[in-house]
Amino acid sequence: MRVGVSSLHLIGRPFSSLLEAIQTYGTDLWEIVDDDTLTLNDERAGELLDLKRSLGIEYTVHAPFADINIAAVNESFRRMTIERLTQSLKYARKMEAKLWVFHPGTYSGLSFFYPQRDMETCVASVKELSKVAELVNVPIVIENMPALIMFLLRGADDFRLFYQLAGSNAPDMVLDIGHANTTNEIEGFFDRQGERIVHLHIHDNDGKVDSHNRIGDGTVPWKVVASRLSKSGFNGSAIIESVRGLPESIRSARQLLL
């Protein structure tokens, strides 16, 4: 297993701060968040590619998530989302990213009137994105969400339904440990979706609020996580998404998980 770092903690800061951080932290795997001040374009993707090749590092990319909803019942909004995510996938290809992470979407004001439509729309969007991913040759993974009623795919049983509808060729998942801690389903995901987990997001919280604390500053049972990863033979990557105390999180992750 490899431990990498997400650029989430740099949201709101200039793009140059990301280039500086990549050269400072000494980690050989970065997950680039394609959103807000870090939004990718051709020039930025090219700079990141040059840095990748000169330093011998690897990237994954986190898709845009602000105001993005692949489960939107309103088709015009869904199409704008697919177009934006398609663009992100193309930048991931240009950066030679090994993986692209995306969110499953949210419920809307129309959800009450169209039960299950959100999930069906999510599945349809995932199938579209999977075709794009195949064309650009970048594997994609879908992420579990925290315990807020607005989100689709919060628990292991939600993913069971998703995979029933999406079929065996649907993307594997990134297990966000912090999100799963808020739903009290860390072990539930390993029990019921273990074969689908190929990537991790790691951070901590109090089990209620998705606060992205430093690792060890919360209630995530890291010994349990390490044990389950060992038993499952997990050989993917664990990306640190702490927004505070990142150096401490890097040290803790290496001590607890490697």
C-alpha positions in Angstrom: 0.0 0.0 0.0 1.2 3.5 -0.8 0.4 6.6 1.2 -0.2 9.8 -0.7 -1.5 13.3 -0.1 -4.5 15.2 -1.4 -4.4 18.8 -2.4 -7.7 19.4 -0.6 -5.9 21.3 2.2 -4.8 23.9 -0.4 -8.3 24.8 -1.7 -8.6 28.6 -1.7 -4.9 29.1 -2.2 -3.1 29.9 -5.4 -2.2 27.1 -7.8 1.4 27.9 -7.3 1.1 26.7 -3.7 0.3 23.2 -5.0 3.4 23.1 -7.2 5.4 24.2 -4.2 3.8 21.7 -1.8 4.5 18.8 -4.3 8.2 19.6 -4.1 8.2 20.2 -0.4 6.4 17.3 1.3 8.5 14.5 -0.1 5.6 12.2 -1.0 5.6 10.4 -4.3 1.8 10.3 -4.8 -0.5 13.2 -4.9 -4.3 13.4 -5.5 -5.0 16.6 -7.4 -8.4 18.2 -6.6 -9.8 19.7 -9.8 -11.9 22.4 -8.2 -11.9 26.1 -7.0 -8.5 27.7 -7.1 -6.9 24.5 -8.1 -9.2 23.9 -11.1 -7.2 22.3 -13.9 -6.7 23.7 -17.4 -4.3 22.8 -20.2 -1.5 24.9 -18.9 -1.8 23.6 -15.3 -2.1 20.0 -16.4 1.1 20.5 -18.5 2.9 22.0 -15.5 1.9 19.0 -13.3 3.0 16.6 -16.0 6.4 18.2 -16.2 6.7 18.0 -12.4 5.6 14.4 -12.4 8.3 13.4 -14.9 11.1 15.4 -13.3 10.4 14.2 -9.7 9.3 10.6 -10.6 6.0 10.9 -8.8 2.4 9.8 -9.6 -1.0 11.4 -9.6 -4.6 10.6 -9.0 -7.2 13.2 -9.7 -10.3 14.1 -7.6 -13.1 15.3 -9.9 -14.8 18.6 -9.3 -17.4 18.3 -6.5 -18.7 21.9 -5.8 -22.2 22.3 -7.4 -21.7 19.0 -9.2 -24.5 16.5 -9.3 -24.5 13.5 -11.5 -27.8 12.4 -10.1 -29.6 15.7 -11.0 -33.2 15.1 -12.1 -33.0 18.2 -14.2 -31.5 17.0 -17.4 -29.9 20.3 -18.4 -28.0 20.5 -15.1 -27.0 16.9 -15.4 -25.6 17.5 -18.9 -23.5 20.5 -17.7 -22.2 18.2 -14.9 -21.2 15.4 -17.4 -19.5 18.0 -19.6 -17.5 19.4 -16.7 -16.5 15.9 -15.5 -15.5 14.8 -19.1 -13.2 17.8 -19.2 -11.7 16.8 -15.9 -11.1 13.2 -17.2 -9.3 14.6 -20.2 -7.0 16.6 -17.9 -6.4 13.5 -15.9 -5.2 11.8 -19.0 -2.9 14.6 -19.9 -1.4 14.4 -16.4 -1.0 10.6 -16.8 -3.1 10.1 -13.7 -3.4 6.5 -12.5 -7.0 7.0 -11.2 -9.9 9.5 -11.2 -12.2 9.8 -8.2 -15.8 11.2 -8.4 -18.8 11.7 -6.1 -22.2 9.9 -6.7 -24.4 13.0 -6.5 -27.1 14.4 -4.2 -30.8 14.4 -3.8 -32.8 17.4 -5.0 -36.0 19.3 -4.4 -37.7 17.0 -6.9 -36.6 13.8 -5.2 -39.8 13.5 -3.2 -41.8 13.4 -6.4 -39.7 10.9 -8.2 -38.6 8.1 -5.8 -35.5 6.2 -7.1 -35.0 8.6 -10.0 -31.9 10.0 -8.4 -30.3 6.6 -8.1 -31.3 5.7 -11.6 -29.9 9.0 -12.9 -26.7 8.4 -11.0 -26.3 5.0 -12.6 -27.0 6.4 -16.1 -24.3 9.2 -15.5 -21.8 6.6 -14.3 -22.3 4.6 -17.4 -21.6 7.7 -19.5 -18.5 8.6 -17.5 -17.3 5.0 -17.8 -17.4 5.3 -21.6 -15.4 8.5 -21.5 -12.9 6.9 -19.0 -12.4 4.0 -21.4 -11.7 6.3 -24.3 -9.1 8.3 -22.3 -7.7 5.2 -20.6 -8.1 6.5 -17.0 -9.7 4.2 -14.5 -12.4 5.7 -12.4 -13.7 5.0 -8.9 -16.8 6.2 -7.0 -16.7 7.5 -3.5 -18.9 6.8 -0.4 -20.4 9.9 1.1 -20.7 11.1 4.8 -23.9 10.9 6.9 -25.8 13.8 5.5 -29.2 13.1 4.1 -28.5 15.1 0.9 -26.0 12.5 -0.4 -26.5 9.3 -2.3 -24.4 6.3 -1.6 -23.6 6.8 2.1 -23.7 3.2 3.3 -22.6 -0.2 2.2 -26.2 -1.2 1.4 -26.6 1.9 -0.8 -23.6 0.5 -2.8 -25.3 -2.9 -3.0 -28.2 -1.3 -4.7 -26.0 0.8 -6.9 -24.1 -2.3 -8.1 -27.3 -4.2 -8.7 -28.5 -1.4 -11.0 -25.2 -0.5 -12.6 -24.0 -4.1 -13.3 -20.7 -5.9 -12.9 -18.8 -3.5 -15.1 -19.6 -0.5 -12.9 -16.5 1.3 -11.4 -14.9 0.0 -8.2 -15.0 2.3 -5.1 -12.8 4.5 -3.1 -13.6 3.9 0.6 -13.4 7.2 2.4 -12.6 6.2 6.0 -13.7 9.5 7.5 -17.0 9.4 5.7 -17.6 5.8 6.7 -16.9 6.8 10.3 -19.8 9.3 10.3 -22.1 6.5 9.2 -20.6 3.9 11.6 -19.9 1.6 8.7 -16.2 1.2 8.3 -16.4 -2.5 9.0 -19.6 -2.8 7.1 -17.9 -1.6 3.9 -15.1 -4.2 4.3 -17.7 -6.9 5.0 -20.1 -6.1 2.2 -18.1 -4.3 -0.5 -14.5 -5.4 0.3 -13.9 -6.8 -3.1 -14.8 -3.4 -4.7 -12.4 -1.3 -2.5 -9.4 -0.3 -4.6 -8.5 3.1 -3.2 -8.8 4.9 0.2 -9.3 8.4 1.5 -8.0 8.8 5.1 -8.7 11.5 7.6 -10.3 11.7 11.0 -13.4 13.1 12.7 -15.6 12.7 15.8 -18.0 10.3 14.1 -20.6 13.0 13.5 -19.2 15.8 11.5 -17.0 15.3 8.4 -14.3 17.6 9.6 -11.3 16.2 7.8 -9.1 16.3 10.9 -5.5 15.1 11.2 -5.2 11.3 11.5 -5.5 10.4 15.2 -7.6 13.5 16.1 -10.9 11.8 16.2 -12.7 8.5 16.7 -11.7 6.5 13.6 -10.6 3.0 14.9 -7.3 3.0 13.0 -6.2 -0.4 14.4 -9.3 -1.9 13.1 -8.8 -0.2 9.7 -5.2 -1.5 9.5 -6.3 -5.0 10.5 -9.0 -5.1 7.9 -6.7 -3.8 5.2 -4.1 -6.5 6.1 -6.7 -9.3 6.0 -8.1 -8.2 2.7 -4.7 -8.0 1.0 -5.4 -4.4 0.0 -2.7 -3.2 -2.4 -4.1 0.2 -3.5 -3.3 3.7 -2.3 -4.4 5.6 0.8 -4.7 9.4 0.2 -4.5 11.7 3.2 -7.4 14.2 3.1 -6.7 16.0 6.3 -7.1 19.8 5.9 -5.1 20.6 9.1 -2.0 19.0 10.6 -0.9 17.4 7.4 2.7 16.6 8.4 1.4 14.9 11.5 -1.1 13.0 9.4 1.6 11.7 7.1 3.7 10.4 10.0 0.6 8.9 11.7 -0.6 7.2 8.5 2.8 5.6 7.9 3.0 4.3 11.5 -0.6 3.0 11.6 -1.1 1.6 8.2 2.3 0.6 6.7 
